[in-house]
Amino acid sequence: MSVHEPTSKAFNKNAHDALRDQNLQSALRGARGNFVAKRAKARAGLPEFDAMRDAAKEVKDHVLANLDIYLEHYERQVNDSGGHVHWAETAEDARRIVLDICRKAGAKTVNKGKTMISEECGINAHLEENGIRPVETDLGEYIIQLRGEAPSHIIAPAVHVTVPEVRADFRKHHTHLPRDRNLEGLDTLLLEARGILREKYFEAEVGITGANMLVAETGQSVIVTNEGNGDLSQSLPRVHIVMASLEKIVPTLEDASTILRVLARSATGQEMSVYTTFSSGPRRQEDPDGPEEYHVVLLDNGRSAMVGSEFEEMLRCIRCGACMNHCPVYQAVGGHAYGWVYPGPMGAVLTPSLIGVEEGGQLPNASTFCGRCQDVCPMHIPLPKMMRSWREREFEKNLQPDAMRNGLAAWNWLAKHPAAYRMAVKAARTGIGLLSKDGKAKSLPLAGGWTGIRDFPAPEKGGGFMDQWKGGRRR
C-alpha cells in the first residue's frame, strides 16, 4: 500500500476484508493483550505515574502555546552546533529536501531508522524512483519492506505478520544463503536479519532517523529504540538526516526526561527503552565517530492549521501507541484497515486533520466510544471528543452514506415522539427475540453489516429498560 494513495475513504471495506483474513486475525490474537498487560504492570510500578502524565501534558501545552519561539530557538541551537534545519511546509517539500541532500552526498544507499514522518512523506518510494535504495534497519520495518507493505502499528510495524510468514519471506528474499538452513526458532530468524543488516550499515552514505523529541534548549534530537539500529543508522553514514514534525519540540532536557518516563511505560511497558539517544550536530574534531553532516527536516504538512483549533490537543501525541493497543476496533481489524500512516484512535483524529475529512472521514466512526484510548493516553488527549467533532464535520459536509443519514433522521424523529419510540423498541425486541437461538441472532433484517461478521446478542428477558424502570417505580 502506497502512502501516496490513502485508502482511508474505504475503511468500511478494508475492515470487512480484515475481519475475514484468517491469517491477520491469527496474528492479532497473538499480540492482543500483550501490550495491555505490560503497560498496566509498568504503571503500577510507578506510584507517581499519573502526576508524571499531568506534568508531561503541561509541557506540551506550554510548547503549543509558544511553538514559534521554541522552533526559532531550536533552529539557532542546531545552526550553532554546525547542523542545518530545513523547513518543509508539505510532504512534497520534505521529499525534495531529502533527495537533494542525498544527491549532494552521492548516496546510492540510505539506511533508515523507524520514522513515521518518512512514511507520511513517502520517502522510500521517492528515493527508489530516483535511483537511491532505502534500507529499513528496524526489524519490523525491514520485514514489511521485504513484503512491500506499510506499517500496521506505529511502534510494532509488523505486528500483523505471523512467524511462518516471516520465515517464508526470509527464504524468498535472502537467496544468497543456503536453502536448507534452519529457520525454525525465533532466534535463528533474528540472527539472520541481524547478519543481513550489519552489512548494510557500512554501505550507506546517508542515514535517516525520526525523532521522538527535539530539545530547544540544546538543539538535540532524541530517539528511543530497543534494537540500537537508530544509533548505527545515524552514526556510521557520512550524513545524518533527522525527519520530525513541528510539534516534537520540548523546551529543556528536564522536560524531555519527564516525557521519557511516561513514553516507554505507555508504549511497551518498559521503564525506559533499551536505547535513548541524544544527537547534536555533526561530528566534532574530538569525536571518535558520527556523521560529517547533520540535517533536520521539520515538517508542517497541516499541523500549523491544527494549532488554535479544536484539534490542537492531538499535537500533544508522543506516538506511544497506547490508544491502539487498548482499542477494541484496532484489535479487531489491525492497522492497514485505516488506510494511511496512522491507525487506531490517534489516526482517527490525525488522519482527517492531515489529509482532509473527505478522505479520512470514515475513521472517526471506527470507535465504540468506550473511552479506553483517553484513559490510557499519557498525554490526556481527549480522543473521543475530537472524533465526535470530526463526525459532526462529516455530517455537515453530507459525506456520510445515505443509509446512515436516513437512520439518524429516523432516530431523531423517534426520540422526539416517546410513544412511537417505545412501540418501535418493543417491536424490535420482539422481532430479535423470535429470530434468536441460544441467546444470539445470526441474521437480522437491515443489520447484515453486523451479523455478517458477528452474532447479535438477544434481548435480555424481563423487558427493556423502560419496563424495568416502571416496575421499580411501582414497587
N, C-alpha and C positions, 0 to 999 in steps of 0.2 A: 504494500500500500504506500503510495507516494504522499508525502506531506504537502505537496503542491496541489493535491486533489482531495480535499477533505470530503468524507462521506458522512459527516455528522447529520446531514439532512435525511439520511437513510437509516437513522438509528433504529427505528422500529424493525426494519428488515434485517439489519445487522444483528440485533438482539435475537430475533426469531431464528436466524441461522445459527447463532452461538448456542442457543439452548438445545438445538438438535445436533450439535457437534459433540459426539461422544468422547472423542479424544480430548477436546478442550475441557469438557466437563470433568474428565478424569484428572487433568492437570490442576484445575481449580479446586477440586475436592482435596487434592494433596496439599495445597497451600492454605486452604481455608482454616482459619482459626490459629494458625501458627504465629502470625504477626500479632494477633489479638492477645494471646496468652503472654507473649514476651513483653508487650507493652504494659500490660497490667502488672506483671511482676516488677518491671523496672520502675513504674510509677509508685508502687507500694514501697520500693526500696529507697525512695527519696521523699521524706516527710514534707519537705518544702516545695514539692513539685508544683502545686497549684500557685504558690507565691512566685515561683520562677516563671510560670506561664504569664502571670499578670505583669511581671517585670519585662518579659520579652515583648508582650503586646504594647506596653508603653513605649519601649524603644522604637518599634516600627511605626507607631502612631506619630511619635515625635519626628521621625525621619520623613514621613509622608507630608507632614505639615511644613517641613523645611527642606524639601527634596532638592531644590535648585542650589541651595547653599552648600549642602553636603556633596553634591555631584561636582560642583566647581572646586571645592577644596580637595576632593579625591583626585581630580584631574591634575591639580597643581602638584600633589604629592607624587603621583606617578611620573610626571614630567621631571621632577627634581631627582628621582631615582634613576633616570635615564630611559624610562619607558615611554610609550606612546598611547594616547587614548584616541579612539576613533568613534565618532557618533553616528549611529545608524538609525535613521528615522523609520525605515521599513526593513522587512526581511530581504528585499532585493538589494537594498543598500549594504546590508551585512554580507550578503553573498559576494557582492562586488569588492568590498574591502578585503575580505578573507582571500579571495582569489588573487587580488593584486599583491598582497603580502607574500603569498605562496610563490607567485611568478617571480617576484624580485629575489626571493631566496633560491630560485632554481629548483623548486621542490618537484619531485616525481612521486614521492610517497609522503603521506601525512598520517601521523599517529593521533588517535583521539581518545581522550578520557570520556566518561559518560557526561553528556551535556544535553539537556532538553532544549536549550536555546538553539543549538545546532540542528536539532530535529525540527524545531519550529521554522527555521530558516531554510531547511532543505540543503544543508551544506554538502552532505555526502554526494548527492546526485549532481550538484553543481560542479564539484571538483572532478567527478568522473567524466562529466560532459566536456571538461576542459583538459583531459589527459592526465589528471593527477589522481593517484589511488589513495583513498582514505582507508585506514585500518582501525577498526574499533578494538580497543585493548581491554575494556571491561569484559569479563567473561560472558555475562548475559548479553551485552551488546554484540559481542563477537559472534555468539550463537545465532542471534536473529539477523545479523549481517549475512552470514552464510545462507540463511533461509530466505533472504530478500524481504524481510518483514520489518514493520515498525515496532517500537517497544509497546508492551501492553500494560506496563506499570512504570511509574516514574522512578522507583528505586529497585525494582526487580523486573527488568525489561523482558526477561524470558520466562516469566512465571507461568505462561500459557503452554510451554513446551515440556513434553514428557521426556524422561530419561531415554527410552528406546528411540525417540525421535532425534535426540542429540547424538546418540551412538550412530544412527544411520547417517546423519549429516556429516559427522566427522569422517566416516568411511567414504562418503561421496566426494568430499572436498579435499581431504588430506591424501591425495592419490600417490604422493611420493613415499608414503610409509607402507610397510608390509601389509598386505591384505589380510593375512591370518593373525595379526596382532590381537592381543587380548584387550577388550574394551568393556569388560563386564562390570567392573567396580567403578564407583564414582571417583575413586582416587585415580584410576587409570585415565578417565576422561579429563580430569583436572590436570594431570601431569602432561597429557598430550597437548592440551590447549596452552599450557604454560611454555612448553618447549617451542611451539609454533610462534607464540607471541614474543618470546625472548629474542628471537632473531629479528623480528620486525622493529624492535626498539632501536636497533643500531642502524637501520636502513633509512629512517625518516629524516628529512631535513627540517620539517616543521611539526610541532606538537600542538594540538588544540585541546583545551580543557574548558569546563564550565567553571562556575564559581558559586558556592553556597552563600558566600558573603563577600562584600567589598568594604574594606575598612577605610573610612575617610581620613581618620587621624594619621594613618601611616602609608596609605596608598597601596595596601596589600590586598591580594585576592586570597580567599580561603576555600579549600576543597576538603571534603571528608569522604574517605573511601575505606573499604575493607580489604582491598587487594593490592594496593600500592601502585596500581597501573597509572594512576594520575600523576604520581611523583615521577615515574620513569618517562611518561609522555611529555612532561614539561621540562625535565632537567637534561635529558640526553640530546634532543634535537638542537640545532643552532638557533631556531626561532620558536618562541612560545607565544601562542595566541590564546587569550582568555576571552570567552564569549559569555556575556552576562546581560541581564535586563536591568533597567534603571533602578528598580525598587530593591535590588540586592544590597544597597548601601546600608551600612551601620556606622554610627559616629565614631566609636572608640573600640580598642581591643577589649576593654572590660565589657562592653555591650556584646561583642562577638562571643565572649565567654559565656554570657548569660544565655544567649540563644543556643550555643552548642550544648548546654546542659539539658535542654529540652528536646533538641533535634534528634539525637541518636536514640534516646529513650522512646520517643514517639514513633520513630521510623522502624527500627529493628530491635528495640528492647535492650540495647546496649547502653552502658553508662556513657561511653564515648566510642566513636568509631575507631577502628584499628589505626588508621592514619588520619591525622588532621594537619594539613599542610598550609603554611602561610608563605606566599610568594611576593617578592617586592623587586620588580625591575630586572634588568639583565644582570649577567654575572659581573661581579666586581673583580678587580685585579687580584685580590687576595682570596677569592672564592675558588674552591677545588673543582667545582662543576657548575652547571647551569647554562642557560641559553645566552647567546650573544645579543639577541634582540627580544624585547618584551612588548607585546601589543595587547591592548584591551579594547574589545569591540563592545560598546554599550548600545544595547538595542531598546528602542521605544516600541515600535510596532503596535501602537494603540494604547499603551499603558498610560501615557500622559493624559489621555482623554478620560481615563478612569479616575484620576486624581480629582477630588472635589465632587465626584458623582456618588450615586447610591451604591456603586460597586467598588469604591475606593478600598474598603476593608479587605477585599480579595488580594490586594497588593501586599498584605502582611504575610502571605503564604510563604513558608520556608521549604516547601516541596518535601515534606516528610512522608507523605503517602498514608498517614493515619486515617484520613477520611475514607479513602477507598478500601483500606484494609477492614474497616468496620461496616461498610455499606452493603446491605443485602442485594442491591441491584448489581453493583460491580461484582460481587462474589458469584452471582448467577450467570453473568454474561461476559465477564472479562473486559479488558481494556480496548481491544480492537473494535468492539461494537460502537464505541463512542466516536469513531471515525476520524479522529485527528490526534494531535500530540498529547493532549491532557485528558485522561479519563477520570471516571469517578465523580464524586460531588464537586471537587475543586474544578474539574474540567467542565462540569455542567454550568458553572458560573463563568469561568475564564474563557472558554471557547467562544461563546456568543459575544463576549466583550472584545475579542481579538479578530474574529472573522465575520461577525455580524449575526444578528438574530435570525436572519433569513437562512443562513447556513447551519447555525448551531442551535436553533430554537427548539428542536425536539429534546435536547439533552436535559434542560431543567424539568421536563416532565418525567424523566427517569429517576424518580425518587418516591420513596414511601413516606417521606417526611417524618421518619422515626426520630430524627434529631441526633442520632449517634455521631454523625460527622461533626457537628458543632460541639458535642460533649467531649470528644477526644482531641479536637484540634488544639495544638499547643499555643496557637495564636488567637484563640477565641473568635474565629471568623464565623459570622452568622450565615452559614451557607444556606440553610433552608429559607431564610428571609430573602436572600438575594435570588434564589431560584424562583420564589414566588414573584419577585419583581420582573424577572425575565418572562415568566408565564403571562404576566399582565401585558408586557410589551408585545409578546407573540399574539395575544388575543386582539390587542388594539390594531395590529397590522393585518388582521384576518389571515394569519398564517396557519392556524390550527385546522385540522381536517373538518369537513362539514359535519361528519358524524359526531365529533366531539362538541362542536359549537351547538349543534341541534340538541345534543344530550344535555349540555349545560343550560340551554334555554328551557328545556322541558323541566329540569330540576328546579330552575329559578321560578317557574310558574307554580310547580307543586309546592315549593317551600312557602309561597305566599297564600296557599289555599290548604289549610291544615286538614280539612275533611277529605279532600281529594288525595292529599299526601298519605293519610292513614289508610285509605282504601287501596292505593297503589302498593304500599308496603305490605299490606295484608295479602293482596293478590300475589305479589312476588314471593312472599314467604310460603304461601300455599303451593304455588307452582314449582318452586325449587324443591320443596319437600317431596312432592309427588315424583319428581324426576331424580331423586337421590336414592342411593343404595349404600348401606353401611356407613351412613353419615357423610357421603360425598356424592357430588353430581359430576359425572364425567363429560356431560354435554348439555349445553343450555342455549336456548334461542337468544340471539343478539349478544352472546358472550363467548363466541368462538375464539376470540383473541386470548381469553383467559383459559378456557377449558382445552384449547388445542395444545397447551403446554403443561397445565397442572389441573388437578381436580378442584372443584369449588366446594367449600365446606357447606354442609346442610345447615339450615337454621336450627338453633337450639330449641329444644322443646320447652313448653311453658309460655309461649307467646313472645312478642317482641318487647322492646324497652317500654313503650307506652303501656302495654298490657301489664307489665310487671310494676310499673310506676303507679298505675291506677290501683292495682291490687294492694300495694303498700299503703296507699292513702286510705283505702277502705279499712285496713287493719288499724 
